[in-house]
Amino acid sequence: MTPILATVFGKTDRGRTRDHNEDTFLVADLSTGNASLLPEVREHEIGPRGSLFMVADGMGGAVAGELASEMAADLIYRHLATAWATDPDSSASRFAFRMREAVELANARIYSYAREHPEVRGMGTTVTAAGVYGHDLYLTQIGDSRGYLVRKGIAIQLTKDQSLMQRLVDAGELTEEEAEQSERRNIILQALGPDPQVKVDLTHQQLRRGDTLIICSDGLSGLVRREEFAEQVTRQPDLQSLCGALIDLANERGGPDNITVVAAKFDGDGLPEPSEAEGVGYRVFDLPGTEPPPTDETPTPQPVPSPADDPGIEEPSFFSSRMRGLLLLLAAICLIAAALAVWL
């Protein structure tokens, strides 16, 4: 088989204002079962079982958020390192299925753990997990951590935030620029842990020679523009320097949140050169033999104590189902009012 080479690095930082770090990242060669930043993983050939890159952004307070993100990374990796590694069906679609399955199982385990341990009630985490299988890239997402692909000097967002602001952008109520400036931009509609079930956003992109994948928590994407990701990839060919430069940018702009980034560059004769005719972007992947994923979101996570109730718990970035319903109803009313104004 013609080789596909991956160079990868990851870094996490507490930021300038938080007193602890609730983010977690993971990089793994699923063919060798090595999950680390050792040299043999930082530069490796994509093997017959693929590779995994992941960022999780925990929430629910210092202990709970950190635990939730660590559990998510560990559970997702362990399921792929066992169930996928020994699966007799080694097709690309089976790999995508196992990735989605791993996220669903991680959610169930985190949810059960929180129910059994009241001291971490309400804990949850976002997760963006990228699996590379041959020249195929699959992303599974819950929440608002993001995945970008930089190709030929242009950065394209591959994921779609599961957030209130993204919902209003999709409805035409806000522009992307307005959403980025909103004080409510961190309100997410789904997380791993608070609810017994989640709807995993599974997307797909074909890799090309020279592509750079960046996945990050919102502590980075909320402060660094998409165009700046591409600029830094051009300026910093070394991935360790690239991760450091991106984190420095976020900290220079205040660093109000934990900041985590994983960067992976792909090369080798097993990948074709990029073509102008090929598009890059958000593409839902429908698994064979399953119904297309619903377009609505899952029920919103249950509310957790606010800082007013417990100063040791930071404000969660998701909200109650009642508040979500009221906000969506308000958005619907605005749409109807606008339509009537045009008609009259």
Secondary structure, 3 states (H helix, E strand, C coil): CCCCEEEEEEEEECCCCCCCCCEEEEEEECCCCEECCCHHHHEEECCCCCEEEEEEEEECCHHHHHHHHHHHHHHHHHHHHHHHCCCCCCCHHHHHHHHHHHHHHHHHHHHHHHHHCHHHCCCEECEEEEEEECCEEEEEEECCCEEEEEECCEEEECCCCCEHHHHHHHCCCCCHHHHHHCCCCCCECCCECCCCCCCCEEEEEECCCCCEEEEECHHHHCCCCHHHHHHHHHHCCCHHHHHHHHHHHHHHCCCCCCEEEEEEEEECCCCCCCCCCCCCCCCECCCCCCCCCCCCCCCCCCCCCCCCCCCCCCCCCECCHHHHHHHHHHHHHHHHHHHHHHHC
